[in-house]
Amino acid sequence: MLPNDPVMLLSYINLKLRDFYPSLDALCEDLDIDREELTEKLAAINYRYDEGTNRFA
């Protein structure tokens, strides 16, 4: 289950990306997460996915 708080969600997703997944697509597929919904939630707190660093920044 994903955290509802956007800042906690950011921390959780970046940890997963850093430690377990080579890309956001791989994470979303494996955890059955809607990529668009996730990116919109994090964009609301001014974070965007950076493919080069494989994290939201």
N, C-alpha and C positions, 0 to 999 in steps of 0.2 A: 504494500500500500504506500502510495506517495504522500509526502507531507503536504498539507494544505497551505501552510505559510510559505509565501514566495521565497523568502530568504533561506528557510530551511530546505525548500525544494532545490534551490540553487546549489547549496552545499551538498546535498544528497546526490544530485545529478553529476556535479563535477567530480565528486569522489568516485562514483561508478565509472565515469568516463576515464578518469585517470588510472584506476586500478583494474578494470575488467573489460572495457570495450574500446575497440579501435576507432569507432565513429559513433555519431549520434544515431545514424540509421540502424546500426547493429544493436545499440542499447534499446531503442524503441521497438525493434522487432522482437528481441529476446524478452523484454518485460511487458510486451503488448501495450505500449504507450502510444497515444496519438501524437505524432511529432508536431503537427501544427498547433494543437492545443498546448503542448508543453512550451513551444517557442513563444507563443502568445503570452502565456503566464509569466515567463521570464522577461519578455520584452516590456511588460508592464512595470518592471522595476529596472528598466534600462540595461538589460543584459542580452547580448546576441551570441549565437553560436559561432565560434571561430574554428573552421576546419583545420587550419594550420596548427593550432595548439590543442585541438580536440577538447575544447572546454567553452563554457559560457563566460564571457568577459565583458 
